[in-house]
Amino acid sequence: MPQLVDSLPLLQEPRLTLAELARQIPSQRPGKRTHIETLRRWCSKGIRLATGQRIRLESLRECGKLTSSLAAYHRFIAAQQPIAPLQPIVAAMPTPSQREREKQLARQKLDSLLNIPSHGHQTPQSRSTS
């Protein structure tokens, strides 16, 4: 039996019935408790991750009742997280000089595609000096 105890961390943790554990888990619905059937479903069917992998809430059957632990719930939640947390992509706003350079490059590219001589356009800087 020592091998079984070592292989199941749940055996070394304080276990709760699913009803007791459900009372300690925050609900996704305001003012409602997490339903015991939700925990039973997590133990039996688990959930499928975006990778296609299925994970289940660790549980043991003791005297005919399913038990788990708060630590097992935390491992279950942790296993659902992406390996690298997604960071919001924030594009830096170009500065006015960067926008002006982009406009000039676009204008030059358009002129070359349309075979228009490039001296026909004045930049705002050249207008202000003339």
URBELUR-V818610 format. One line per field, one symbol per residue. phi: phi as a letter, one per 30 degrees, with the letter a starting at -180 (. if undefined). A space follows every 10 residues. Layout:
BEGIN
phi->???
END
This chain:
BEGIN
phi->.edddddcdd dccdcbdddd dedccdddce iccddddddd ddddcibcdd djdcbbddab cbhicdbabd dddddddddd ddecedcddc dddddedddd dddddddddd dddchceddd ccdedddddc
END
